[in-house]
Amino acid sequence: MKIFLSFNQIFNSLLGLGWFFLSLALFLKHTKALEWLGFIFMFLSFIIFPKVIKSSNLEFIASFFKKFKILIVLLGTFLVSLFWFVIISPYPQASIEAFLLNYFFHIIVFLVFIFLSYFKDFTQNSFFWIILGLSVVFSISYHLAFVLYKCEFNLKCFLSSSFVYISESLLKGVVTTSAPLVFSFFMFLGLFKENLSKQRFIYLILSLISLIFLVYIGRRAALLGIFTGYLILLVFSENQILKRYFLAIIVLIIILTTGFLLTPYGKIIMINSRDNLTLLFSKDPENWAKSGSMGMRLYIWPIYLKKSLEEPFSGTGLGRKVQKKVLSETNKKALSLEHSHNLFLNLALQAGWHTALLFLVFNIWTLKKAYCLWKLSNENFFMASLFLFLISFLIMSFLEGMEEGTRFTTFWIAAGLVWGYEQKYREKDSFSS
């Protein structure tokens, strides 16, 4: 018993340290060392997990492979396909780093969260959520204070400069922090609805803080993902009480976004600083290139798509840095934006369409699992939140390169929770029937 407890304590310590370092790296710049440390501690917790559940390594591996054999084959093939483009990369050092940080360690994180959700009730792991909540509050508070200071405490400047000082701030770029903020919004809202403890209202406050900050920094793709997710669940839900919840959240998002847009500051952040609508709605692609954020994407996607289809099973080598150097001429044609602003297209350019399609299959399969989990759990609100996050992340992935760095981390955490919980609920349902 003492040996079991000691392994359990070691596992919890490694997991806690890993998540602490990663949660800071999700939001703050100059934290590459913390990112590495976080993944290393997660990897160590993955190695000792069989001891935590009092199982030999061989027994655990055999049992796990039996339950998830098709998944393991798919992800194994995905990793092998990726690694080939490390071997042939013209910049192998940059590609091996991209392979480890963007894919290998994220799949380890995915497996750790499968174990946690399958063998434990992860929603009750308050330590994990406390660390995430503190990271969210600290990062947002710091950035707001920094903007206020840079604006010399002028309220008008503060309201209209949410991302003006991002390059000077220690907060990671608004794109990089979008996925963790959306993850925080959904998870904390799910915990509020399904939790009867005293801290449930703290979860609600943390969820609202994340949503309001997303509006403040004008993350349109993230808000579109959240809004679309709730519309989908509103259609498919058979629970009238949940339908009211979903409708109330949709109304809240509309009120927050519309209210912000009606202010001159909201127009600056959401529209005027991003797009010239007259040029955007023009039929001439050359006007799209001049219109701003969305128009530039519409202009560059065909260029990068054409380039990827010239040699569909070839690639530049892994990593945004490598892609930028190898495709320097294509980047010039594509407005020097350096990458395609689309996860699947970036992956196809770096490692071929066969690799991108493998990930797309995994993504769609995970979404299907998330939907099944939601139904198997009798439309549990936390399980709905996992499904909603994956829908939102997919939408963001079509508009941004979400495969790079910590912006990818919360996807793998949510996916791991879905696969673990879905297997647990399926076995429970099979046993009871």
C-alpha positions in Angstrom: 0.0 0.0 0.0 2.8 2.4 0.8 4.5 1.7 -2.5 1.2 2.4 -4.3 0.8 5.7 -2.5 4.3 6.8 -3.2 3.9 6.1 -6.9 0.6 8.0 -6.8 2.2 10.9 -5.1 5.1 10.9 -7.6 2.7 10.8 -10.5 0.6 13.7 -9.1 3.7 15.8 -8.4 5.0 15.2 -12.0 1.6 16.0 -13.5 1.2 19.1 -11.3 4.6 20.4 -12.2 4.1 19.7 -15.8 0.8 21.4 -16.0 2.0 24.4 -13.9 4.9 25.0 -16.4 2.7 24.5 -19.4 -0.1 26.7 -18.2 2.3 29.6 -17.9 3.7 28.8 -21.3 0.2 28.9 -22.8 -0.1 32.6 -22.1 3.3 34.2 -21.7 6.2 34.9 -24.0 9.8 33.8 -23.5 8.7 30.6 -21.8 10.2 28.0 -24.2 12.1 26.6 -21.3 8.9 26.2 -19.3 7.3 24.5 -22.3 10.1 22.0 -22.5 10.0 21.4 -18.7 6.2 21.0 -18.8 6.3 18.4 -21.6 9.2 16.5 -19.9 7.3 16.2 -16.6 4.2 15.1 -18.5 6.3 12.5 -20.3 7.7 11.2 -16.9 4.2 11.0 -15.5 3.2 9.0 -18.6 6.0 6.5 -18.0 5.1 5.7 -14.3 1.3 5.6 -14.8 1.2 1.8 -15.0 2.6 1.7 -11.4 -0.1 4.1 -10.2 -2.8 1.7 -11.2 -0.8 -1.2 -9.8 -0.2 -2.8 -13.1 2.9 -4.1 -14.8 4.1 -2.2 -17.8 3.4 -5.2 -20.2 -0.1 -5.8 -18.8 -1.0 -2.1 -19.0 0.3 -1.8 -22.6 -1.6 -4.9 -23.7 -4.8 -3.7 -22.1 -4.5 -0.2 -23.5 -3.6 -1.4 -27.0 -6.6 -3.7 -27.0 -9.0 -0.9 -26.1 -7.5 1.7 -28.4 -5.7 -0.3 -31.1 -7.1 1.6 -34.1 -6.3 4.9 -32.5 -2.7 3.8 -31.7 -2.2 2.6 -35.3 -3.5 5.9 -36.7 -1.4 8.1 -34.4 1.6 5.9 -34.9 1.3 6.2 -38.7 0.8 10.0 -38.2 4.0 10.3 -36.2 6.0 8.1 -38.7 4.8 10.2 -41.6 5.8 13.4 -39.7 9.2 12.1 -38.8 10.0 11.3 -42.4 9.9 15.1 -43.0 12.3 15.6 -40.2 14.8 13.2 -41.9 14.6 15.0 -45.3 14.3 18.5 -43.9 16.9 21.0 -45.2 16.9 22.4 -41.6 16.8 19.2 -39.4 17.4 21.0 -36.1 14.4 23.2 -36.5 12.3 20.3 -37.8 13.2 17.9 -34.9 12.2 20.7 -32.4 8.9 21.2 -34.3 8.3 17.4 -34.3 8.9 17.1 -30.5 7.0 20.3 -29.4 4.2 20.3 -31.9 3.4 16.6 -32.2 5.3 14.0 -30.2 4.9 15.6 -26.8 1.4 16.7 -27.5 0.5 13.1 -28.3 2.0 12.1 -24.9 -0.1 14.8 -23.3 -3.1 13.3 -25.2 -2.4 9.8 -23.8 -1.9 11.1 -20.2 -5.3 12.7 -20.3 -6.9 9.5 -21.7 -5.5 7.8 -18.6 -6.7 10.5 -16.2 -10.2 10.5 -17.6 -10.5 6.7 -17.9 -9.1 5.8 -14.5 -10.1 8.9 -12.5 -12.8 11.5 -12.4 -10.8 14.3 -13.8 -13.6 16.9 -13.3 -12.9 16.6 -9.6 -9.2 17.4 -10.0 -9.5 20.9 -8.5 -5.7 21.4 -8.4 -5.5 21.2 -12.2 -8.3 23.8 -12.6 -6.9 26.1 -9.9 -3.6 26.3 -11.8 -5.4 27.0 -15.1 -7.6 29.6 -13.4 -4.7 31.4 -11.7 -2.8 31.5 -15.1 -5.8 33.0 -16.8 -6.4 35.7 -14.1 -2.7 36.5 -13.9 -2.2 36.8 -17.7 -5.3 38.8 -18.3 -4.7 41.1 -15.3 -1.1 41.7 -16.4 -2.0 42.5 -20.0 -4.8 44.9 -18.9 -2.5 46.7 -16.5 0.2 46.9 -19.2 -2.1 48.4 -21.7 -3.4 50.9 -19.1 0.2 51.9 -18.3 1.2 52.3 -21.9 -2.0 54.4 -22.5 -0.9 56.6 -19.5 -4.1 55.6 -17.8 -6.2 57.2 -20.5 -9.5 55.2 -20.6 -10.2 56.0 -24.3 -6.8 54.7 -25.3 -7.2 51.7 -23.0 -10.5 50.7 -24.6 -9.3 50.9 -28.2 -5.8 49.4 -27.7 -6.4 45.9 -26.7 -3.9 44.3 -29.1 -1.9 47.4 -30.0 0.8 46.7 -27.4 0.9 42.9 -27.8 4.4 43.0 -29.3 5.7 44.9 -26.3 3.7 42.9 -23.7 4.7 39.6 -22.2 1.3 38.1 -23.2 1.7 35.8 -26.2 0.0 37.0 -29.4 -3.8 37.1 -29.5 -3.9 34.1 -31.9 -1.7 32.0 -29.6 -3.8 32.7 -26.5 -7.1 32.3 -28.3 -7.3 28.5 -28.0 -6.4 28.4 -24.2 -8.9 31.2 -23.6 -11.7 29.4 -25.4 -10.7 26.2 -23.6 -10.9 28.0 -20.3 -14.3 29.5 -21.2 -15.9 26.1 -22.0 -14.2 24.1 -19.2 -15.0 26.5 -16.4 -18.6 26.9 -17.6 -19.0 23.2 -17.7 -17.5 22.8 -14.2 -19.9 25.5 -13.0 -23.0 23.7 -14.3 -22.0 20.2 -13.1 -20.3 21.1 -9.8 -22.2 21.5 -6.5 -19.2 22.7 -4.5 -18.6 26.2 -3.1 -16.1 27.1 -5.8 -18.6 26.6 -8.6 -19.2 30.4 -8.9 -15.5 31.0 -9.1 -15.6 28.7 -12.2 -18.4 30.9 -13.6 -16.4 34.1 -13.0 -13.3 32.6 -14.7 -15.4 31.5 -17.6 -16.9 35.0 -18.1 -13.5 36.6 -17.7 -12.2 34.5 -20.5 -15.2 35.3 -22.8 -15.0 39.1 -22.1 -11.3 39.2 -22.7 -11.8 37.4 -26.1 -14.3 40.1 -27.0 -11.9 42.8 -25.8 -9.1 41.6 -27.9 -11.4 41.1 -30.9 -10.9 37.4 -31.5 -13.5 36.9 -34.2 -12.6 33.4 -35.2 -12.8 32.3 -31.5 -16.2 34.0 -31.0 -17.4 32.5 -34.3 -16.4 29.0 -33.1 -18.1 29.5 -29.7 -21.3 30.8 -31.3 -21.4 28.0 -34.0 -20.8 25.3 -31.4 -23.7 26.4 -29.2 -26.0 26.7 -32.3 -25.1 23.1 -33.2 -25.8 21.8 -29.7 -29.0 23.8 -29.5 -30.2 21.8 -32.6 -29.1 18.4 -31.4 -29.9 18.6 -27.7 -33.0 16.8 -26.5 -32.8 18.3 -23.0 -35.1 21.3 -22.7 -33.2 22.7 -19.7 -29.9 22.5 -21.6 -31.5 24.1 -24.6 -32.4 27.1 -22.4 -28.8 27.2 -21.2 -27.4 27.1 -24.7 -29.9 29.8 -25.9 -29.0 32.0 -22.9 -25.2 31.7 -23.7 -25.9 32.5 -27.4 -27.9 35.6 -26.4 -25.0 36.6 -24.0 -22.4 36.3 -26.8 -24.6 38.4 -29.1 -25.2 41.1 -26.5 -21.5 41.3 -25.5 -20.3 41.4 -29.1 -23.0 43.7 -30.4 -22.7 46.0 -27.4 -18.9 46.2 -28.0 -19.4 46.8 -31.7 -21.8 49.7 -31.0 -19.0 51.5 -29.3 -16.4 53.4 -31.4 -13.7 51.3 -29.6 -15.4 48.0 -30.6 -15.6 49.1 -34.2 -11.9 49.9 -34.2 -10.9 46.5 -32.7 -13.4 44.2 -34.4 -13.6 45.8 -37.9 -11.8 49.0 -38.7 -8.3 47.8 -37.6 -8.9 44.4 -39.4 -10.9 44.8 -42.6 -12.0 47.3 -45.2 -15.4 45.9 -45.9 -15.8 47.6 -49.2 -12.7 46.0 -50.6 -13.4 42.7 -48.8 -16.8 42.3 -50.6 -15.3 43.2 -54.0 -15.2 40.5 -56.6 -11.6 41.3 -57.5 -9.0 39.2 -55.6 -6.5 42.0 -55.8 -8.8 44.1 -53.6 -9.0 41.3 -51.1 -5.3 41.5 -50.7 -5.6 45.2 -49.7 -8.8 44.8 -47.6 -7.2 43.4 -44.4 -7.2 40.3 -42.2 -10.0 38.2 -43.8 -9.4 39.4 -47.3 -5.7 38.5 -47.1 -6.6 35.0 -46.2 -9.0 34.7 -49.1 -6.2 35.9 -51.3 -3.4 33.6 -50.1 -5.3 30.4 -49.6 -5.4 29.6 -53.4 -1.7 30.4 -53.7 -0.7 28.0 -50.9 -3.2 25.4 -52.0 -1.9 25.4 -55.6 1.7 25.1 -54.2 0.8 22.2 -52.0 -0.9 20.3 -54.9 2.1 20.6 -57.2 3.8 17.8 -55.1 1.0 16.6 -52.8 3.1 13.9 -51.1 6.2 16.1 -50.6 6.8 18.9 -48.0 9.2 21.6 -46.8 10.1 19.8 -43.6 8.4 20.3 -40.2 8.1 23.7 -38.6 6.9 27.2 -39.5 10.5 28.4 -39.6 11.4 25.7 -42.2 8.3 26.4 -44.2 9.1 30.1 -44.3 12.6 29.6 -45.6 11.8 26.9 -48.2 8.8 28.6 -49.6 10.3 32.1 -49.6 9.2 32.8 -53.3 5.7 31.5 -52.6 5.5 33.7 -49.5 6.3 36.8 -51.5 3.4 36.0 -53.8 1.2 35.4 -50.7 1.7 38.9 -49.3 4.7 37.9 -47.2 2.4 36.5 -44.5 4.9 33.6 -44.0 2.3 30.8 -43.7 -1.1 29.9 -44.9 -3.1 30.7 -41.8 -4.8 27.3 -41.9 -3.7 24.3 -39.8 -4.4 21.7 -42.5 -2.8 23.6 -45.3 0.3 24.3 -43.2 0.6 20.6 -42.4 0.1 19.7 -46.0 2.9 22.1 -47.1 5.3 20.9 -44.4 4.6 17.1 -44.5 2.3 16.3 -47.5 -1.4 16.0 -47.9 -1.3 12.3 -46.8 -0.1 13.6 -43.3 -2.7 16.4 -43.2 -5.5 14.0 -44.1 -4.4 11.6 -41.3 -4.7 14.4 -38.8 -8.1 15.4 -40.4 -9.4 11.9 -39.9 -8.2 11.9 -36.3 -9.9 15.3 -35.8 -13.2 14.2 -37.3 -13.1 10.9 -35.4 -12.5 12.8 -32.1 -15.4 15.1 -32.8 -17.6 12.0 -33.4 -16.4 10.6 -30.1 -17.1 13.9 -28.4 -20.7 13.8 -29.7 -21.2 10.2 -28.6 -19.7 11.0 -25.2 -22.2 13.9 -24.7 -25.1 11.5 -25.6 -23.8 8.6 -23.5 -23.4 11.0 -20.5 -27.1 12.0 -20.8 -26.0 15.4 -22.2 -23.7 16.2 -19.2 -22.7 19.8 -19.5 -19.0 19.3 -18.9 -19.0 16.7 -21.7 -20.9 19.1 -23.9 -18.1 21.7 -23.2 -15.5 19.3 -24.5 -17.5 18.8 -27.7 -18.0 22.6 -28.0 -14.3 23.3 -27.6 -13.4 20.8 -30.3 -15.9 22.4 -32.7 -14.5 25.9 -31.9 -10.9 24.7 -32.4 -11.8 23.2 -35.8 -13.3 26.5 -36.9 -10.2 28.4 -35.7 -8.0 25.9 -37.4 -9.4 26.8 -40.8 -8.6 30.4 -40.2 -5.3 30.2 -38.3 -2.2 28.0 -38.2 -3.1 26.3 -34.9 -0.5 23.5 -35.3 2.4 25.6 -33.9 3.5 25.6 -30.3 1.2 25.9 -27.3 -1.8 27.0 -29.3 -2.1 23.3 -30.1 -1.9 22.1 -26.5 -5.5 22.5 -25.3 -6.7 20.6 -28.4 -4.8 17.5 -27.3 -5.9 17.8 -23.7 -9.6 18.0 -24.7 -9.1 15.2 -27.2 -7.6 13.0 -24.5 -10.4 13.7 -22.1 -12.9 12.8 -24.8 -11.3 9.5 -25.7 -10.9 8.4 -22.1 -14.3 9.4 -20.9 -16.0 8.0 -24.0 -14.4 4.6 -23.5 -15.4 4.7 -19.8 -19.0 5.6 -20.5 -19.2 3.1 -23.3 -18.0 0.2 -21.1 -20.3 1.4 -18.3 -23.3 1.5 -20.6 -22.4 -2.0 -22.0 -22.1 -3.4 -18.5 -25.4 -2.0 -17.3 -27.3 -3.2 -20.4 
